[in-house]
Amino acid sequence: MAEENTIEAGAPTEGVEAQTEGRGPGRGRGRGGDRNRGERGGRGRRDDRRGNRDEEQGEELIEKLVHINRVSKTVKGGKRFGFAALVVVGDGKGRAGFGHGKAREVPEAISKATASAKKAMVRVPLKEGRTLHHDGLGHFGAGKVTVRSAPAGTGIIAGGPMRAVFESLGVADVVTKSNGTSNPYNMIRATFAALGEQVSPKAVAQRRGKKVADLLRRGGASAEVAQADAEAIAE
């Protein structure tokens, strides 16, 4: 019995030696270990590929840092600083969103704000892919903004936070005016409130059960011009 116990106790050692030399009963365990390591490595590679796809999707978006606010808290050992970031994200094709994040470090606050902005993106209908379909008013708190469509070549007539919104949205011609507070948070929210009221002629025609050309003709345009404008409207 003592010899059997000695053999059983020595078996794992022989298996390890055999696995190292590539022969004996440890070979199967060695292949199994390699296979397990390969599976673990495969999962790691799949995760890396997923991360690459996320990074590629992030590169297609336009990220604008609007404002960074630093706050401090006085504690026993001194002052403890924190940062809040406001970020606007858009794809340049009619989708945009904003978000804010707080952290002890600036890069972490920006990354939190960017992630929040990507989750809150909304679609805004654009006329000819360059300007708004109609004028609009936005209000949030003490912030009041006015946005107006503009002819080609006008450019973005906006300042501060509002310019970041239209650049990320893909608007090339727009005229804006901000009345009231200059707080970037309220200005951004008021701007998105105005953009949320934008409606395309195609959507109005579908809701009323009419053709887009009929709606455009009510503005005084001729039938030929209204038909041409209706065909030019993409959304």
C-alpha positions as CSV (number, residue, x, y, z in Angstrom):
1,M,0.0,0.0,0.0
2,A,2.9,2.3,0.8
3,E,4.4,1.7,-2.7
4,E,1.0,2.5,-4.3
5,N,0.7,5.7,-2.4
6,T,4.3,6.6,-3.4
7,I,3.5,5.9,-7.0
8,E,0.3,7.9,-6.9
9,A,2.0,10.8,-5.3
10,G,4.8,10.7,-7.9
11,A,2.5,10.4,-10.9
12,P,1.8,14.2,-11.2
13,T,5.5,14.9,-11.1
14,E,6.2,12.4,-13.9
15,G,3.3,14.0,-15.9
16,V,4.8,17.4,-15.5
17,E,8.2,16.1,-16.6
18,A,6.6,14.3,-19.5
19,Q,4.7,17.4,-20.5
20,T,7.9,19.4,-20.5
21,E,9.7,16.8,-22.6
22,G,6.7,16.4,-24.9
23,R,5.9,12.7,-24.2
24,G,4.0,10.5,-21.8
25,P,0.7,11.0,-20.2
26,G,1.3,14.7,-19.7
27,R,1.1,15.3,-23.5
28,G,-2.6,15.2,-23.6
29,R,-2.8,17.6,-20.7
30,G,-0.3,19.8,-22.5
31,R,-2.5,19.9,-25.6
32,G,-5.5,20.6,-23.4
33,G,-3.7,23.4,-21.7
34,D,-2.6,24.9,-25.1
35,R,-6.2,24.5,-26.3
36,N,-7.5,26.3,-23.3
37,R,-4.9,29.0,-23.7
38,G,-5.9,29.3,-27.3
39,E,-9.5,29.7,-26.4
40,R,-8.6,32.3,-23.9
41,G,-6.4,34.0,-26.4
42,G,-9.2,33.8,-29.0
43,R,-11.7,35.5,-26.7
44,G,-9.1,38.2,-26.1
45,R,-8.6,38.7,-29.8
46,R,-12.4,38.9,-30.4
47,D,-12.6,41.6,-27.7
48,D,-9.8,43.5,-29.3
49,R,-11.6,43.4,-32.7
50,R,-14.7,44.7,-31.0
51,G,-12.7,47.5,-29.5
52,N,-11.2,48.3,-32.9
53,R,-14.7,48.5,-34.4
54,D,-15.8,50.9,-31.7
55,E,-12.8,53.0,-32.3
56,E,-13.4,53.1,-36.0
57,Q,-17.0,54.1,-35.3
58,G,-15.8,56.8,-33.0
59,E,-13.4,58.2,-35.6
60,E,-16.3,58.9,-38.0
61,L,-17.9,61.2,-35.4
62,I,-17.1,64.8,-34.9
63,E,-16.3,65.6,-31.3
64,K,-16.3,69.2,-30.0
65,L,-15.2,70.1,-26.5
66,V,-17.4,73.1,-25.5
67,H,-16.6,73.8,-21.9
68,I,-14.6,72.6,-19.0
69,N,-15.5,73.7,-15.5
70,R,-13.1,73.2,-12.5
71,V,-14.5,73.0,-9.0
72,S,-12.6,72.7,-5.7
73,K,-13.5,71.3,-2.3
74,T,-11.6,72.3,0.7
75,V,-10.8,69.4,3.0
76,K,-8.5,68.8,6.0
77,G,-5.4,68.2,3.8
78,G,-6.0,71.0,1.4
79,K,-8.1,71.4,-1.7
80,R,-9.6,68.6,-3.8
81,F,-10.3,69.5,-7.4
82,G,-12.8,68.1,-9.8
83,F,-13.6,68.8,-13.5
84,A,-16.8,68.8,-15.5
85,A,-16.8,68.6,-19.3
86,L,-19.4,69.5,-21.9
87,V,-19.0,67.8,-25.2
88,V,-21.0,67.9,-28.5
89,V,-20.8,64.9,-30.9
90,G,-22.1,64.6,-34.4
91,D,-21.7,62.7,-37.6
92,G,-21.8,65.7,-39.9
93,K,-24.8,64.2,-41.7
94,G,-27.7,65.4,-39.6
95,R,-27.2,63.6,-36.3
96,A,-25.8,65.3,-33.2
97,G,-26.0,65.0,-29.4
98,F,-24.5,66.6,-26.3
99,G,-23.4,65.2,-22.9
100,H,-21.5,66.2,-19.8
101,G,-19.4,64.2,-17.4
102,K,-17.6,64.8,-14.1
103,A,-14.4,63.3,-12.8
104,R,-11.2,64.1,-10.9
105,E,-9.2,64.3,-14.1
106,V,-9.9,66.2,-17.3
107,P,-9.5,63.2,-19.8
108,E,-11.8,61.0,-17.8
109,A,-14.4,63.8,-17.6
110,I,-14.2,64.3,-21.4
111,S,-14.5,60.5,-22.1
112,K,-17.6,60.3,-19.8
113,A,-19.2,63.3,-21.6
114,T,-18.4,61.9,-25.0
115,A,-20.0,58.5,-24.1
116,S,-23.1,60.3,-22.8
117,A,-23.3,62.5,-26.0
118,K,-23.1,59.4,-28.2
119,K,-26.1,57.8,-26.4
120,A,-28.2,61.0,-26.7
121,M,-27.8,61.7,-30.4
122,V,-30.8,62.9,-32.3
123,R,-31.5,63.4,-36.0
124,V,-32.3,66.8,-37.5
125,P,-33.8,67.1,-41.0
126,L,-31.6,69.3,-43.2
127,K,-32.5,71.2,-46.4
128,E,-30.2,70.2,-49.3
129,G,-27.9,68.7,-46.6
130,R,-26.5,72.2,-45.7
131,T,-29.1,74.3,-43.9
132,L,-32.3,74.2,-41.9
133,H,-35.7,73.8,-43.4
134,H,-37.3,76.7,-41.5
135,D,-36.7,79.2,-38.7
136,G,-37.0,78.1,-35.1
137,L,-36.9,79.3,-31.5
138,G,-35.4,77.4,-28.5
139,H,-35.8,78.1,-24.8
140,F,-34.3,76.5,-21.8
141,G,-34.0,78.2,-18.4
142,A,-32.6,81.7,-19.0
143,G,-31.3,80.7,-22.5
144,K,-33.2,81.8,-25.6
145,V,-31.9,81.2,-29.1
146,T,-33.1,81.9,-32.6
147,V,-32.0,79.8,-35.6
148,R,-32.7,80.7,-39.2
149,S,-32.1,79.0,-42.5
150,A,-29.7,80.8,-44.9
151,P,-28.8,80.7,-48.6
152,A,-25.7,79.0,-49.8
153,G,-22.5,80.8,-49.0
154,T,-23.7,82.4,-45.8
155,G,-21.6,80.1,-43.5
156,I,-22.3,79.5,-39.8
157,I,-23.2,82.7,-38.2
158,A,-23.0,81.5,-34.6
159,G,-20.7,81.8,-31.7
160,G,-19.4,79.8,-28.8
161,P,-21.4,76.6,-28.0
162,M,-23.9,77.1,-30.8
163,R,-21.1,76.9,-33.5
164,A,-19.9,73.6,-32.1
165,V,-23.4,72.2,-32.4
166,F,-23.9,73.2,-36.1
167,E,-20.4,72.1,-37.1
168,S,-20.9,68.7,-35.6
169,L,-24.4,68.5,-37.1
170,G,-23.1,69.2,-40.7
171,V,-24.9,72.5,-41.2
172,A,-23.0,74.8,-43.6
173,D,-25.3,77.8,-43.7
174,V,-27.2,79.1,-40.8
175,V,-27.9,82.4,-38.9
176,T,-28.4,82.3,-35.1
177,K,-28.9,84.7,-32.3
178,S,-28.6,84.0,-28.6
179,N,-30.6,86.2,-26.1
180,G,-30.3,85.9,-22.4
181,T,-27.7,83.8,-20.5
182,S,-24.3,82.9,-21.9
183,N,-24.2,79.7,-19.8
184,P,-22.9,77.1,-22.2
185,Y,-25.1,74.4,-20.7
186,N,-28.3,76.4,-21.1
187,M,-27.3,77.6,-24.6
188,I,-26.7,74.0,-25.8
189,R,-30.0,72.8,-24.4
190,A,-31.8,75.7,-25.9
191,T,-30.2,75.1,-29.3
192,F,-31.2,71.4,-29.2
193,A,-34.7,72.5,-28.2
194,A,-34.9,74.6,-31.4
195,L,-33.5,71.8,-33.5
196,G,-36.0,69.4,-32.1
197,E,-38.8,71.5,-33.6
198,Q,-37.4,71.2,-37.2
199,V,-39.8,69.4,-39.5
200,S,-39.2,68.6,-43.2
201,P,-41.8,69.2,-45.9
202,K,-41.8,65.5,-46.6
203,A,-42.9,64.7,-43.1
204,V,-45.6,67.3,-43.1
205,A,-46.9,66.0,-46.4
206,Q,-47.1,62.5,-45.1
207,R,-48.8,63.6,-42.0
208,R,-51.4,65.6,-43.9
209,G,-51.8,63.1,-46.7
210,K,-50.7,65.4,-49.4
211,K,-47.8,65.8,-51.9
212,V,-44.8,67.9,-51.2
213,A,-45.3,69.9,-54.4
214,D,-48.8,70.9,-53.2
215,L,-47.4,72.3,-50.0
216,L,-44.6,74.2,-51.8
217,R,-47.1,75.7,-54.2
218,R,-49.0,77.3,-51.4
219,G,-46.0,79.6,-50.8
220,G,-46.6,81.2,-54.2
221,A,-44.2,79.1,-56.3
222,S,-45.2,77.9,-59.8
223,A,-46.1,74.3,-60.4
224,E,-42.8,73.6,-62.2
225,V,-40.7,75.2,-59.5
226,A,-42.6,73.5,-56.7
227,Q,-42.2,70.1,-58.5
228,A,-38.5,70.7,-58.9
229,D,-38.1,71.7,-55.2
230,A,-40.1,68.7,-54.1
231,E,-37.8,66.3,-56.0
232,A,-34.7,68.0,-54.5
233,I,-35.9,67.4,-51.0
234,A,-34.3,64.3,-49.7
235,E,-36.0,64.0,-46.3
